[in-house]
């Protein structure tokens, strides 16, 4: 999965990688239902951006979905 490599490169620990990988899957599934398909790199970059701000995984998911749907 591309997000795991991106998260490891961004120096997240294993617990964060697992949680944010779940966020990635949730975002992809939600966007597929909406028939909107941004690149995996775009989704991953937004997840990393908000995770670095210290947001919990649920908030990261919600923010990323809101931002991607607004684009």
ABEGO torsion letter per residue (X at the ends): XAAAAAAAAAGBBAAAAAAAAAAAAAAAAAAAAAGBBBBAAAAAAAAAAAAAAGBBAAAAAAAAAAAAAAX
